[in-house]
Amino acid sequence: MVENILEFQSVSKSYGSKKALHDVSFSVGAGKIVGLLGTNGSGKSTIMKIAAGLIQPNRGTADVMGNSVGLKTKADVSFMPDQPLTESWMKVRDAVHFYRDFYPDFDEEKAHNMLDFMNLNEKERITSLSKGMNERLHLTLTLSRNAKLYLLDEPIGGVDPVARDKILDAIVEFYNEDSSMLISTHLVRDIERIFDEVIFIREGEIIMQQEVEGLRIKYGKSVDDMFKEVYT
């Protein structure tokens, strides 16, 4: 039994002369929903892309399920990037079929249940969906895979409060408790209710990893209050 689903050890990453991550170490245990919190440009997306196997670190190691991130770990990771995954010609059901055909672990029944929960019409063209509805669709596609690690990069960025609530409710409702989830965001107040743990990252360095309950007890603050204190 692997204790940590995701583990970073002394990971550094640069783009040319720009340092994106510096000596980053953290782990995500099984059954945890973890918030990766930081302002824009703090290194959140770089961590997500390394964990998803899309880019390689310059130094250090990243492991999923005890295996070095790469081809072997792709089947264990379901990644929702902050850019659309679908094609403009698709209807909602085409996107579901595309995922079903592409990923052997895709659970079509779960996808249909999530679409109902999200009030998404399968006959709707993707180009006619609002930003909030598009986020709901992408979350449905991401969570309908039977993965060990779910990576959601800014899943509530730029959507209205109603859509945010629906997205967060869906995460809680459809999250598989044997797996883990890492969610990057800078919109802390809206989302902190679903986190078990939080990781604060600033200018490519981890400055804190703490259980949410422990943070409240130790500092007497909400995650959002702590976030404001760290980043202002």
C-alpha positions as CSV (number, residue, x, y, z in Angstrom):
1,M,0.0,0.0,0.0
2,V,1.5,3.3,-1.1
3,E,1.2,5.9,1.7
4,N,1.4,9.0,-0.4
5,I,-0.4,9.3,-3.7
6,L,1.8,12.2,-4.8
7,E,5.2,13.1,-3.6
8,F,7.6,15.9,-4.6
9,Q,11.1,15.9,-3.3
10,S,13.4,18.9,-3.8
11,V,11.8,19.8,-7.1
12,S,13.1,22.8,-9.0
13,K,12.0,24.1,-12.4
14,S,13.2,27.0,-14.5
15,Y,11.9,28.4,-17.8
16,G,15.1,30.0,-19.3
17,S,16.4,32.4,-16.6
18,K,13.0,32.5,-14.8
19,K,12.8,30.2,-11.7
20,A,9.3,28.8,-11.5
21,L,9.9,26.3,-8.6
22,H,12.7,26.2,-6.1
23,D,13.4,23.1,-4.0
24,V,9.7,22.2,-3.6
25,S,8.9,19.2,-1.3
26,F,5.4,18.1,-0.2
27,S,3.2,15.0,-0.2
28,V,-0.5,14.3,-0.7
29,G,-1.8,11.3,1.3
30,A,-4.6,9.0,0.2
31,G,-8.2,10.2,0.6
32,K,-7.2,13.9,0.9
33,I,-8.5,16.9,-0.9
34,V,-5.6,19.4,-0.8
35,G,-5.6,23.0,-1.7
36,L,-2.5,24.4,-3.5
37,L,-2.8,28.1,-2.8
38,G,-1.0,31.0,-4.1
39,T,-1.3,34.2,-6.2
40,N,-1.0,34.1,-10.0
41,G,2.6,33.3,-11.0
42,S,3.5,31.6,-7.7
43,G,4.2,28.3,-9.4
44,K,0.9,26.4,-9.0
45,S,0.4,25.5,-12.6
46,T,4.0,24.3,-12.9
47,I,3.5,21.9,-10.0
48,M,0.3,20.7,-11.7
49,K,2.0,20.1,-15.0
50,I,4.9,18.2,-13.4
51,A,2.5,16.0,-11.5
52,A,0.5,15.4,-14.7
53,G,3.7,14.4,-16.5
54,L,3.4,17.2,-19.0
55,I,6.7,18.8,-18.1
56,Q,9.9,17.5,-16.4
57,P,11.6,19.1,-13.4
58,N,15.2,20.3,-13.8
59,R,16.0,18.9,-10.4
60,G,14.4,16.7,-7.8
61,T,11.8,13.9,-8.1
62,A,8.0,13.7,-8.5
63,D,6.3,10.4,-7.8
64,V,2.7,9.2,-8.2
65,M,1.8,6.0,-6.5
66,G,5.5,5.4,-5.8
67,N,6.4,5.6,-9.5
68,S,8.4,8.4,-11.1
69,V,6.1,10.7,-13.0
70,G,6.0,9.7,-16.7
71,L,4.2,7.3,-19.0
72,K,3.7,4.8,-16.2
73,T,1.8,7.3,-14.1
74,K,-0.5,8.8,-16.8
75,A,-3.1,6.1,-16.1
76,D,-3.2,7.1,-12.4
77,V,-3.7,10.9,-13.0
78,S,-6.7,12.8,-14.3
79,F,-5.8,16.4,-15.0
80,M,-8.2,19.3,-15.5
81,P,-6.0,22.2,-16.9
82,D,-7.1,25.8,-16.9
83,Q,-7.5,25.6,-20.7
84,P,-10.4,23.7,-22.5
85,L,-9.9,20.1,-23.4
86,T,-12.7,19.9,-25.9
87,E,-13.0,20.8,-29.6
88,S,-15.3,23.6,-30.9
89,W,-17.3,21.2,-33.2
90,M,-18.4,19.0,-30.3
91,K,-21.7,18.7,-28.5
92,V,-21.6,17.7,-24.8
93,R,-22.2,14.0,-25.6
94,D,-19.3,14.1,-28.2
95,A,-17.0,15.2,-25.5
96,V,-18.2,12.3,-23.2
97,H,-17.7,9.8,-26.1
98,F,-14.2,11.2,-26.9
99,Y,-13.1,10.7,-23.3
100,R,-14.7,7.2,-23.2
101,D,-12.8,6.2,-26.3
102,F,-9.5,7.8,-25.1
103,Y,-9.4,6.7,-21.5
104,P,-9.9,3.0,-20.6
105,D,-10.8,4.0,-17.0
106,F,-13.6,6.4,-18.0
107,D,-16.9,5.6,-16.2
108,E,-19.7,6.6,-18.7
109,E,-22.5,6.0,-16.1
110,K,-20.8,8.3,-13.6
111,A,-20.4,10.9,-16.4
112,H,-24.1,10.8,-17.2
113,N,-25.0,11.1,-13.5
114,M,-22.7,14.1,-13.2
115,L,-24.2,15.8,-16.3
116,D,-27.6,15.5,-14.7
117,F,-26.3,16.9,-11.4
118,M,-24.7,19.8,-13.3
119,N,-27.8,20.5,-15.3
120,L,-25.9,19.9,-18.5
121,N,-27.8,19.0,-21.7
122,E,-26.0,16.3,-23.7
123,K,-27.3,17.8,-27.0
124,E,-25.9,21.2,-26.3
125,R,-23.1,22.5,-28.5
126,I,-20.0,23.3,-26.5
127,T,-19.6,26.6,-28.2
128,S,-23.0,27.7,-26.8
129,L,-22.0,26.9,-23.2
130,S,-21.3,29.7,-20.7
131,K,-17.9,29.7,-19.0
132,G,-19.5,28.3,-15.9
133,M,-21.2,25.5,-17.9
134,N,-17.9,24.7,-19.6
135,E,-16.2,24.4,-16.3
136,R,-18.9,22.0,-15.2
137,L,-18.4,19.9,-18.3
138,H,-14.6,19.8,-17.8
139,L,-15.0,18.8,-14.2
140,T,-17.4,16.0,-15.3
141,L,-14.9,14.7,-17.8
142,T,-12.1,14.8,-15.3
143,L,-13.9,13.2,-12.4
144,S,-15.5,10.5,-14.5
145,R,-12.1,8.7,-14.8
146,N,-11.2,6.2,-12.2
147,A,-7.9,7.8,-11.4
148,K,-5.8,7.8,-8.2
149,L,-4.9,11.4,-8.4
150,Y,-7.1,14.3,-9.6
151,L,-5.5,17.6,-10.5
152,L,-7.8,20.6,-10.9
153,D,-6.0,23.7,-12.0
154,E,-8.1,26.8,-11.1
155,P,-11.5,25.0,-11.5
156,I,-13.5,28.0,-10.3
157,G,-11.5,30.7,-12.0
158,G,-13.7,33.3,-13.8
159,V,-17.1,31.7,-13.1
160,D,-20.0,33.2,-11.3
161,P,-20.8,32.3,-7.6
162,V,-23.7,30.0,-8.6
163,A,-21.5,28.0,-10.9
164,R,-18.8,27.9,-8.2
165,D,-21.1,26.4,-5.6
166,K,-22.4,23.8,-8.1
167,I,-18.8,22.8,-9.0
168,L,-17.8,22.5,-5.4
169,D,-20.9,20.5,-4.5
170,A,-20.1,18.2,-7.4
171,I,-16.5,17.7,-6.2
172,V,-17.8,16.7,-2.8
173,E,-20.6,14.5,-4.2
174,F,-18.6,12.6,-6.9
175,Y,-15.1,12.5,-5.4
176,N,-13.8,9.0,-5.0
177,E,-12.5,8.7,-1.4
178,D,-9.8,6.1,-2.3
179,S,-8.1,8.7,-4.4
180,S,-6.6,12.1,-3.7
181,M,-7.2,15.5,-5.2
182,L,-4.9,18.5,-5.6
183,I,-6.8,21.8,-6.4
184,S,-4.9,24.9,-7.3
185,T,-6.6,28.2,-6.7
186,H,-6.3,31.8,-5.6
187,L,-10.0,32.1,-4.8
188,V,-9.7,30.7,-1.3
189,R,-12.8,31.9,0.5
190,D,-15.2,30.2,-1.9
191,I,-13.5,26.8,-1.9
192,E,-11.8,26.3,1.5
193,R,-14.8,24.4,2.9
194,I,-13.9,21.3,0.9
195,F,-10.1,21.1,1.8
196,D,-8.6,18.7,4.2
197,E,-5.1,20.3,3.9
198,V,-3.6,23.3,2.3
199,I,-0.2,24.1,0.8
200,F,0.8,27.7,0.5
201,I,3.3,28.5,-2.3
202,R,4.9,31.9,-2.9
203,E,7.4,32.8,-5.6
204,G,8.0,29.1,-6.4
205,E,8.7,28.0,-2.7
206,I,6.4,26.1,-0.3
207,I,6.0,28.2,2.8
208,M,3.5,26.0,4.6
209,Q,1.6,22.7,4.5
210,Q,-1.0,22.3,7.2
211,E,-4.2,20.4,7.9
212,V,-7.1,22.9,7.8
213,E,-8.4,21.9,11.2
214,G,-4.9,22.2,12.6
215,L,-4.5,25.7,11.0
216,R,-7.7,26.8,12.6
217,I,-6.7,25.5,16.0
218,K,-3.1,26.7,15.9
219,Y,-3.6,30.1,14.4
220,G,-7.3,30.7,15.2
221,K,-7.8,31.7,11.6
222,S,-9.7,30.6,8.5
223,V,-7.7,29.5,5.5
224,D,-8.8,32.7,3.7
225,D,-7.6,34.9,6.6
226,M,-4.2,33.0,6.6
227,F,-4.0,33.4,2.8
228,K,-4.5,37.2,3.1
229,E,-1.9,37.4,5.8
230,V,0.7,35.4,3.8
231,Y,0.2,37.2,0.5
232,T,-0.3,40.8,1.5
